[in-house]
Amino acid sequence: MKRQVAKKETIDAELVDLRAFCLVADLGSITAAAKTLGETKGSVSRRITRLEHALGVELLRRSPRRVQATEDGLAYRMRVGRALELLEDANVAVQQARARPSGHLRVTAPFDLGLSILAPLSTGFAERFPEISLEMVLTEALLDFDAHQIDVALRATASLPDSSLIAHRLQLIEVGLFAAPAYLRKHGPVRRPADLEAHRLLLSQTTRGHATIALQSRDGRERAEIRVRAAISASDFSFCREAALAGAGIALVPEVNVRSDLDAKRLVPVLNDHAISGGAPLYLVHPGTRFLPPKIRAFRDYLLDAFGVRGRREASG
C-alpha cells in the first residue's frame, strides 16, 4: 500500500513538473509560471532542472531578462502540451459530466469584431446553452479581467502582454481595400497601388488625415508604400464600411467586416492581387486558472469549434 501511495505521489510530481515546464515555455518567465502555480520561483526552477536532468537535454535557455525554450524544448512543449490537455480534458469531462454550463458570462471584444464575429455566433451559442446569460462588452479598451469582471476576451493584436491569461489563436484578421461598384464606375478603376493617390480613401487610423498603405503583390515581386489622404476618417471600421456602401470612397477595413457585402456584390475588392499589411491575429483569451468554470469552457470550446482550431492552444498572453 505504501508503495502504491509513493508511486502515485511520484506520478503527481512528474505531472506538475511537466505543467510547470509548459507554463514557463509559454509565458517566457519562471516568475509568472510560479505565480500561476502558486509556488515559489525556486520551486518551479527546481522542477525544470529535475525534468532536464531526467531527459538529459536542455529545455530552456535562461537569461536575466527572459526565459526561452530551446529547439528541443519547443518540440517537447508541443508533444507534452497535447498530452496534458488530453489528460485535463479527460479529468474535467469526468468531474463535470453532470455539471451543465450555466450562469452569467461576460465577454469583451472590439466593437467591430463583436458585430462581425460574435453577433452571428452568439445565436447558436445561446441556443445550445440556454442556461448561460451572455453579456457582450464591446469596446476598444483592453479591459482588466479582474477589475471589470471579464470572463472571456477577443483581442486582435500582433503581440500579447505577458500575463497569466491563456490565449488561443483563432485566425488572422486580414485587411483589404473595398469599394462600391458605383463608386468605381464614377471615379475609375484602381489598377496599381499608385492609383490610390487619386481616389477618396475611407480610413480608420490616420495622422492628421494622412496615412501610409503598405502593399505587396501576392506573387512577391512588387512592394509599395503609398502615402494617401483620407477623404473621411473614423474611429471604427463600421463607419468606414457604411460610407463605402454609400459610395463615399474606398475603405480600408478587415475582410471579415465586409464578407456579407462581398457575397452580395454590394462591395468589391480593390487591388485584390496585393496583400496589405496591417492585419493581426485574433485571439480568444481567458483566465489561466487550473479549473475553468463550465460556462467559460463551453464558450471557449464553441468558438474553437467554429474557427476549426479546437484543442490547439496557440499562445499564452
C-alpha positions in Angstrom: 0.0 0.0 0.0 2.8 2.4 0.9 4.5 1.6 -2.4 1.3 2.4 -4.3 1.0 5.8 -2.5 4.6 6.6 -3.1 4.2 5.7 -6.8 1.1 8.0 -7.1 3.0 10.8 -5.4 5.8 10.4 -7.9 3.4 10.5 -10.8 1.7 13.6 -9.5 5.0 15.3 -9.0 6.1 14.5 -12.6 2.8 15.9 -13.9 3.3 19.1 -12.0 6.9 19.3 -13.4 5.5 19.0 -16.9 2.8 21.6 -16.3 5.5 23.9 -14.8 7.7 23.5 -17.9 4.8 24.2 -20.2 3.9 27.4 -18.3 7.4 28.7 -18.3 7.8 27.9 -22.0 4.5 29.7 -22.8 5.0 32.7 -20.5 8.7 33.1 -21.0 9.0 33.7 -17.3 9.7 31.4 -14.3 8.2 34.1 -12.0 4.9 34.3 -14.0 4.7 30.5 -14.0 5.3 30.3 -10.3 2.5 32.8 -9.7 0.1 30.8 -11.8 1.0 27.6 -10.0 1.0 29.2 -6.6 4.6 28.1 -5.9 7.9 29.9 -5.3 10.2 30.8 -8.2 12.8 28.5 -6.7 10.4 25.6 -6.6 9.5 26.0 -10.3 13.2 26.3 -11.2 13.9 23.1 -9.4 11.1 21.3 -11.3 12.6 22.4 -14.6 16.1 21.3 -13.6 14.8 18.0 -12.4 13.0 17.5 -15.8 16.0 18.4 -17.8 18.2 16.0 -15.8 15.7 13.2 -16.3 15.6 13.8 -20.1 19.3 14.6 -20.5 18.6 17.7 -22.6 18.4 21.5 -22.1 14.7 22.5 -22.4 15.0 26.2 -21.5 17.6 28.9 -22.2 17.7 31.2 -19.2 18.8 34.9 -19.2 18.3 37.7 -16.6 15.5 39.2 -18.8 13.7 36.3 -20.4 13.5 32.5 -20.5 13.1 30.9 -23.9 12.6 27.3 -24.9 15.4 25.7 -26.9 14.7 23.8 -30.1 14.4 20.6 -28.1 12.2 22.4 -25.6 9.8 23.7 -28.3 9.4 20.2 -29.7 8.9 18.8 -26.3 6.4 21.5 -25.3 4.2 20.7 -28.3 4.0 17.0 -27.5 3.7 17.4 -23.8 1.1 20.1 -24.2 -1.1 17.9 -26.3 -0.8 15.1 -23.8 -1.6 17.3 -20.8 -4.6 18.8 -22.5 -5.9 15.4 -23.3 -5.4 14.4 -19.7 -7.0 17.6 -18.4 -10.0 17.2 -20.8 -10.5 13.6 -19.6 -10.3 14.6 -16.0 -12.7 17.6 -16.4 -15.1 15.5 -18.5 -15.4 13.1 -15.7 -15.6 15.7 -12.9 -18.1 17.9 -14.8 -20.1 15.3 -16.7 -23.2 16.3 -14.8 -22.4 20.0 -14.4 -24.4 21.8 -17.1 -22.8 25.2 -18.0 -24.9 28.0 -16.5 -24.6 31.5 -15.0 -23.7 34.9 -16.4 -20.8 35.1 -18.9 -19.2 38.4 -19.6 -17.3 38.7 -22.9 -15.4 41.7 -24.2 -14.3 42.4 -27.8 -13.5 45.3 -30.1 -16.7 46.9 -31.3 -16.2 45.9 -35.0 -15.2 42.4 -34.3 -18.0 42.0 -31.9 -20.5 42.9 -34.6 -18.9 40.9 -37.4 -17.8 37.8 -35.4 -19.6 37.4 -32.1 -23.0 38.6 -33.1 -23.5 35.7 -35.7 -22.0 33.1 -33.4 -23.9 34.2 -30.2 -27.2 33.0 -31.6 -26.0 29.4 -31.9 -24.3 29.5 -28.6 -27.4 30.8 -26.8 -29.5 28.1 -28.3 -27.0 25.4 -27.3 -26.5 26.7 -23.7 -29.8 28.4 -22.7 -28.8 28.5 -19.0 -25.9 30.8 -19.7 -26.7 34.5 -19.8 -24.4 36.1 -22.3 -23.2 39.8 -21.9 -21.2 41.4 -24.7 -19.0 44.3 -23.7 -17.9 45.9 -27.0 -15.1 48.4 -26.6 -11.7 49.3 -28.0 -10.2 49.4 -24.5 -8.4 46.4 -23.1 -10.5 45.7 -20.0 -8.8 44.1 -17.0 -10.3 40.7 -16.3 -10.4 41.2 -12.5 -11.4 44.9 -12.3 -14.1 44.6 -14.9 -15.2 41.0 -14.1 -14.4 39.7 -17.6 -14.7 36.0 -18.3 -13.5 35.9 -21.9 -12.0 38.4 -24.3 -11.4 38.6 -28.1 -8.3 40.6 -28.9 -6.8 41.3 -32.3 -3.1 42.2 -31.7 0.3 41.4 -33.1 1.6 40.6 -29.6 0.0 39.8 -26.3 1.5 41.2 -23.0 3.0 38.7 -20.5 0.3 37.6 -18.0 -1.3 34.5 -16.5 -4.0 34.5 -19.1 -4.3 31.8 -21.7 -4.7 32.8 -25.4 -6.0 30.7 -28.3 -5.3 32.0 -31.8 -8.5 31.8 -33.9 -7.5 33.3 -37.2 -5.6 36.1 -38.9 -7.7 39.3 -39.4 -6.6 40.5 -42.8 -7.4 44.0 -44.0 -8.2 45.0 -47.6 -9.5 47.7 -49.8 -13.1 47.6 -50.8 -15.5 49.9 -52.7 -19.0 50.0 -54.1 -19.2 49.2 -57.8 -21.0 52.5 -58.4 -18.0 54.4 -56.9 -15.5 52.7 -59.2 -17.7 53.3 -62.2 -17.8 57.0 -61.4 -14.2 57.5 -60.3 -12.4 54.9 -62.4 -10.7 51.6 -61.6 -7.6 51.1 -59.4 -5.1 49.0 -61.5 -1.9 49.6 -59.5 -1.1 50.9 -56.0 -0.1 54.4 -57.2 -3.7 54.9 -58.5 -4.9 55.1 -54.9 -3.4 58.6 -54.6 -6.2 59.9 -56.9 -9.0 58.3 -55.1 -11.1 59.0 -52.0 -9.9 56.8 -49.1 -12.0 55.9 -46.0 -9.6 55.1 -43.2 -9.9 54.3 -39.5 -6.3 55.2 -38.5 -4.7 58.4 -39.7 -2.3 61.1 -38.6 -4.0 64.4 -39.3 -5.9 62.8 -42.1 -2.9 61.1 -43.8 -1.7 57.5 -43.7 0.7 55.2 -45.5 -0.6 52.0 -47.0 1.9 49.2 -47.5 1.1 46.7 -50.2 2.9 43.7 -51.6 1.8 41.8 -54.8 0.8 38.2 -53.9 3.5 36.9 -56.2 6.0 38.7 -54.1 7.5 40.7 -56.9 6.3 44.1 -56.1 6.2 46.1 -52.8 4.9 49.7 -52.5 4.2 52.2 -49.8 1.6 54.7 -50.8 1.0 58.0 -48.9 -2.7 58.8 -49.1 -5.0 61.4 -47.7 -8.2 60.3 -46.1 -11.4 61.8 -47.6 -13.1 60.5 -44.4 -11.5 59.1 -41.3 -13.4 57.4 -38.4 -12.7 55.7 -35.1 -14.1 52.4 -36.2 -14.4 50.2 -39.2 -18.2 50.0 -39.2 -18.4 53.7 -40.1 -15.9 53.2 -43.0 -17.9 50.2 -44.2 -21.2 52.2 -44.2 -19.5 55.1 -46.0 -18.2 52.7 -48.7 -21.6 51.2 -49.2 -22.9 54.7 -49.7 -20.3 55.3 -52.5 -18.1 57.7 -50.5 -14.8 56.1 -51.4 -12.5 53.1 -51.0 -12.5 51.7 -47.4 -9.5 50.1 -45.8 -11.2 47.6 -43.4 -10.8 43.9 -42.2 -12.3 41.5 -44.8 -14.4 39.9 -42.1 -16.3 43.2 -41.6 -17.5 43.2 -45.3 -17.8 39.5 -46.0 -21.6 39.6 -46.4 -21.3 42.7 -48.6 -18.8 40.9 -50.9 -21.1 37.9 -51.2 -24.0 40.2 -52.1 -21.8 42.2 -54.5 -22.6 45.4 -52.6 -18.8 45.9 -52.3 -15.9 44.6 -54.4 -12.2 44.1 -53.6 -9.8 46.8 -54.8 -6.2 45.7 -55.7 -7.1 42.1 -54.8 -3.8 40.9 -56.3 -2.0 42.7 -53.5 -1.7 41.9 -49.8 -2.0 44.8 -47.4 -0.1 45.0 -44.2 -1.9 45.9 -41.0 -3.7 42.7 -40.2 -3.3 41.0 -36.8 -4.0 37.6 -35.3 -7.3 37.2 -33.4 -7.1 35.6 -30.0 -9.6 34.2 -27.6 -8.3 34.9 -24.1 -9.4 33.6 -20.8 -8.0 33.2 -17.3 -5.3 30.7 -16.8 -6.9 29.0 -13.8 -6.3 25.3 -13.5 -10.1 24.5 -13.5 -12.1 26.7 -15.8 -15.8 27.2 -14.9 -18.0 25.2 -17.2 -19.5 28.4 -18.7 -16.1 29.7 -19.8 -15.0 26.2 -21.1 -18.3 26.0 -23.0 -17.8 29.4 -24.7 -14.1 28.7 -25.4 -14.8 25.3 -27.0 -17.8 26.7 -29.0 -15.6 29.3 -30.6 -12.7 26.9 -31.2 -15.1 24.6 -33.0 -16.5 27.5 -35.0 -13.0 28.5 -36.1 -11.8 24.9 -36.6 -9.0 25.2 -34.0 -10.5 23.2 -31.2 -7.9 21.7 -28.8 -4.9 23.7 -30.2 -3.7 26.3 -27.7 -1.6 28.6 -29.8 -0.2 31.1 -27.4 -0.3 32.5 -23.9 -0.7 36.1 -23.1 
